[in-house]
C-alpha cells in the first residue's frame, strides 16, 4: 500500500510540474508577443492558436488529479460535519461512488475522442502551417484518469481519515 501512495505522489508531482511548465511557457510566449507588438509592431505568429490549443490543455488537464487531492474542488462540508457519524460515512462513500462513475465515463469518452483525433490525424493551422493537435487530445482522458485514481485512493483510506476528511478538509498522505 505504501508503494501505491508513493507512486501516486510521484505522479501528482510530475503532473504538477508539467502544468507549471505550461503556465511558464504561456507567460513567456504572451510576454514576447506583447513586447514584439508594442516595440516592433510585429506580433509573434500563432500565439493565440498555440496558447488556446496546446498550452491551455497542458496547464489544466495534468493538474486535475493534484487539485482533487489537495481539496481545491468545492465541497459542502458544513452540513455534513454536523451530521451523525453514520451519515458522514454514507455520504462520503456515496460521493466516492458517484465520482468514480462520472470520472470513469469522462476518461472513457475522452479517450474515445482522442483516438478519433488520432485516426483522422487532427491538425490545426498555426502561422500558416498545419500542426498536429491530436497528441494533446490525450491530455483530457489523462487528467480525468488521474482524478479517478485519486477517487479510488480515497476508497482505501482508513475510516478515521474519512471522518476527519469530511470535517476538517483533506488529510495529505
ChimeraX attribute file (.defattr): number of C-alpha atoms within 10 A of each C-alpha:
attribute: neighborCount
match mode: 1-to-1
recipient: residues
	/A:1	7
	/A:2	7
	/A:3	8
	/A:4	10
	/A:5	12
	/A:6	12
	/A:7	12
	/A:8	17
	/A:9	15
	/A:10	12
	/A:11	15
	/A:12	21
	/A:13	14
	/A:14	15
	/A:15	22
	/A:16	21
	/A:17	14
	/A:18	18
	/A:19	22
	/A:20	17
	/A:21	15
	/A:22	20
	/A:23	18
	/A:24	14
	/A:25	15
	/A:26	21
	/A:27	13
	/A:28	12
	/A:29	17
	/A:30	17
	/A:31	12
	/A:32	15
	/A:33	20
	/A:34	16
	/A:35	15
	/A:36	14
	/A:37	13
	/A:38	11
	/A:39	10
	/A:40	9
	/A:41	11
	/A:42	12
	/A:43	16
	/A:44	16
	/A:45	12
	/A:46	15
	/A:47	16
	/A:48	16
	/A:49	14
	/A:50	19
	/A:51	19
	/A:52	13
	/A:53	15
	/A:54	17
	/A:55	20
	/A:56	16
	/A:57	20
	/A:58	25
	/A:59	23
	/A:60	19
	/A:61	25
	/A:62	28
	/A:63	26
	/A:64	26
	/A:65	24
	/A:66	23
	/A:67	16
	/A:68	17
	/A:69	23
	/A:70	13
	/A:71	14
	/A:72	12
	/A:73	9
	/A:74	7
	/A:75	10
	/A:76	8
	/A:77	15
	/A:78	11
	/A:79	9
	/A:80	18
	/A:81	17
	/A:82	11
	/A:83	13
	/A:84	9
	/A:85	12
	/A:86	10
	/A:87	13
	/A:88	20
	/A:89	18
	/A:90	11
	/A:91	15
	/A:92	18
	/A:93	15
	/A:94	12
	/A:95	13
	/A:96	18
	/A:97	14
	/A:98	12
	/A:99	16
	/A:100	20
	/A:101	13
	/A:102	14
	/A:103	20
	/A:104	18
	/A:105	16
	/A:106	19
	/A:107	22
	/A:108	15
	/A:109	14
	/A:110	21
	/A:111	20
	/A:112	15
	/A:113	17
	/A:114	21
	/A:115	16
	/A:116	14
	/A:117	19
	/A:118	17
	/A:119	10
	/A:120	9
	/A:121	13
	/A:122	16
	/A:123	15
	/A:124	15
	/A:125	13
	/A:126	16
	/A:127	14
	/A:128	9
	/A:129	10
	/A:130	11
	/A:131	14
	/A:132	15
	/A:133	19
	/A:134	20
	/A:135	15
	/A:136	17
	/A:137	23
	/A:138	21
	/A:139	20
	/A:140	22
	/A:141	24
	/A:142	20
	/A:143	24
	/A:144	25
	/A:145	25
	/A:146	25
	/A:147	26
	/A:148	25
	/A:149	16
	/A:150	20
	/A:151	21
	/A:152	15
	/A:153	15
	/A:154	17
	/A:155	15
	/A:156	10
	/A:157	12
	/A:158	9
	/A:159	11
	/A:160	9
	/A:161	14
	/A:162	20
	/A:163	18
	/A:164	13
	/A:165	19
	/A:166	20
	/A:167	16
	/A:168	11
	/A:169	15
	/A:170	16
	/A:171	13
	/A:172	9
	/A:173	9
